[in-house]
Amino acid sequence: MTIIPSTATSAITNPAAAAPNNVLGAEFNMFLKLLTTQMQNQDPLSPMDSTQYTQQLAQYSQVEQTVQQTATLKDILARLSTQDMSQAAGFIGKEAVFASSVSGLGSQPASWAYTATGQVSSGTAVVTDATGKVVLSRALDGGAAGGKISWDGVMADGTKAPAGAYTLSIRAINAAGASIATTITSSGTVNDVSSKNGALSLGVNGVSLPISALIRLAEATN
């Protein structure tokens, strides 16, 4: 009669746990074979202390339990990740604002907003592509402490930039000629939700932004 250990059933239902459990099972069987061989070939006039065998078995049993607990924990985390994604799916179709200077250019223009720590007298907004190349340079409106920037992808030479992720940087100057710190956010309509290595991301205009950077949600405006 063959007895199938519980770890084998877990390996079938949870492939992520299969590898460590299978390895542990093989090593445990090898340990038992070595232990049995050692017992069979020990000197009958000077047998080994049975307490040593008990301690070795107990230690190995603790390792086996630890591996099983780790596999169970991974399974729980995977289930939680799936639940988080299901909940985040409710964000699709919403207008989202992210604490990020990266915005997507796709079916909709790339969109940013900036807030300065003081009134801006002059300054420049610069947009760069994924390689760091400047694709847009625009003067800021003076007399305000912030503003919005929308870019449809048309560059200075009249050509259209390819879809992708673009980064905005701001250089703002006050009336005294000193630089002013600015905070940049990007926005767009959420199109999809994805998960990678347990981290959720929201797809906005063809670009994935971490859900951890999300700062506001609102109903999308037509």
ZAMARGU-4260 file (C-alpha; in steps of 0.2 Angstrom, whole numbers, plus 5000, padded with zeros to 4 digits):
<rodrens>
0) 5000/5000/5000 | 5007/5017/4995 | 5003/5032/5007 | 5003/5049/4999 | 5008/5062/5011
5) 4998/5078/5013 | 5013/5088/5005 | 5010/5079/4988 | 4991/5084/4988 | 4997/5102/4992
10) 5009/5101/4977 | 4995/5097/4965 | 4984/5110/4970 | 4997/5123/4973 | 5011/5122/4960
15) 5021/5136/4968 | 5023/5125/4983 | 5027/5109/4973 | 5046/5112/4971 | 5051/5115/4989
20) 5040/5101/4995 | 5046/5088/4982 | 5064/5092/4986 | 5061/5091/5005 | 5052/5074/5002
25) 5066/5067/4992 | 5079/5073/5005 | 5068/5066/5019 | 5067/5049/5011 | 5086/5049/5008
30) 5089/5054/5027 | 5078/5039/5032 | 5088/5027/5021 | 5104/5033/5028 | 5097/5032/5046
35) 5091/5015/5043 | 5107/5009/5035 | 5117/5016/5050 | 5106/5007/5062 | 5108/4991/5053
40) 5127/4992/5052 | 5130/4999/5069 | 5141/4989/5081 | 5130/4978/5092 | 5142/4979/5106
45) 5142/4998/5106 | 5126/5004/5099 | 5122/5023/5096 | 5112/5032/5108 | 5093/5031/5102
50) 5091/5049/5108 | 5102/5055/5094 | 5090/5047/5081 | 5075/5055/5090 | 5083/5073/5090
55) 5088/5071/5071 | 5070/5066/5067 | 5063/5080/5077 | 5074/5093/5069 | 5070/5087/5051
60) 5052/5087/5056 | 5053/5105/5061 | 5061/5110/5044 | 5047/5101/5035 | 5034/5110/5045
65) 5042/5127/5041 | 5043/5123/5022 | 5024/5119/5023 | 5020/5134/5032 | 5030/5145/5020
70) 5020/5137/5005 | 5004/5140/5014 | 5008/5158/5017 | 5013/5161/4999 | 4996/5153/4994
75) 4987/5166/5006 | 4997/5181/4999 | 4992/5175/4981 | 4974/5174/4986 | 4975/5192/4994
80) 4983/5199/4978 | 4969/5192/4967 | 4956/5200/4979 | 4966/5217/4978 | 4965/5216/4959
85) 4947/5212/4959 | 4944/5227/4970 | 4955/5238/4960 | 4945/5234/4944 | 4932/5246/4951
90) 4945/5260/4946 | 4943/5256/4928 | 4934/5271/4919 | 4939/5283/4933 | 4949/5299/4931
95) 4965/5296/4941 | 4978/5307/4948 | 4995/5301/4952 | 5010/5308/4962 | 5021/5305/4947
100) 5029/5316/4934 | 5026/5302/4921 | 5011/5302/4910 | 5006/5292/4895 | 5003/5298/4877
105) 4991/5287/4868 | 4973/5289/4862 | 4973/5304/4874 | 4985/5318/4877 | 4998/5317/4891
110) 4992/5327/4905 | 5000/5335/4920 | 4997/5348/4934 | 5010/5357/4944 | 5010/5367/4960
115) 5023/5379/4965 | 5028/5384/4983 | 5026/5403/4978 | 5020/5414/4964 | 5029/5410/4947
120) 5035/5424/4938 | 5043/5414/4924 | 5049/5397/4920 | 5050/5382/4908 | 5041/5366/4907
125) 5051/5352/4898 | 5045/5335/4892 | 5057/5321/4889 | 5054/5303/4882 | 5060/5287/4889
130) 5078/5290/4883 | 5079/5307/4891 | 5077/5316/4874 | 5068/5333/4875 | 5052/5332/4865
135) 5044/5348/4871 | 5049/5364/4879 | 5036/5377/4884 | 5036/5393/4894 | 5026/5394/4910
140) 5012/5406/4912 | 5018/5420/4925 | 5007/5426/4939 | 5001/5410/4946 | 5007/5397/4958
145) 5003/5382/4947 | 4994/5376/4932 | 4990/5362/4920 | 5000/5355/4905 | 4992/5345/4891
150) 5002/5338/4877 | 4995/5330/4861 | 5012/5323/4855 | 5015/5336/4842 | 5033/5341/4843
155) 5042/5358/4838 | 5045/5352/4820 | 5027/5347/4818 | 5029/5328/4819 | 5019/5317/4831
160) 5029/5309/4845 | 5026/5290/4847 | 5014/5283/4860 | 5023/5279/4877 | 5028/5286/4893
165) 5034/5304/4895 | 5041/5314/4910 | 5038/5332/4914 | 5050/5343/4923 | 5047/5361/4929
170) 5059/5375/4931 | 5050/5389/4940 | 5057/5406/4945 | 5049/5420/4956 | 5050/5439/4954
175) 5066/5439/4964 | 5074/5427/4951 | 5075/5413/4963 | 5070/5395/4959 | 5054/5389/4967
180) 5051/5371/4971 | 5036/5363/4962 | 5026/5347/4964 | 5020/5338/4948 | 5006/5326/4946
185) 4999/5316/4931 | 4982/5311/4927 | 4971/5301/4915 | 4958/5288/4913 | 4961/5271/4920
190) 4960/5258/4907 | 4966/5242/4915 | 4973/5234/4931 | 4989/5223/4932 | 4999/5214/4945
195) 5018/5210/4944 | 5027/5203/4959 | 5013/5206/4970 | 5012/5225/4966 | 4997/5232/4957
200) 4998/5245/4943 | 4984/5255/4934 | 4985/5256/4915 | 4982/5275/4910 | 4983/5280/4892
205) 4995/5265/4888 | 5007/5267/4903 | 5007/5257/4919 | 5008/5268/4935 | 5010/5260/4952
210) 4993/5260/4962 | 5004/5266/4977 | 5006/5283/4968 | 4987/5285/4966 | 4981/5301/4976
215) 4964/5304/4969 | 4950/5296/4959 | 4935/5304/4951 | 4921/5301/4939 | 4928/5303/4921
220) 4922/5318/4912 | 4917/5317/4894
</rodrens>
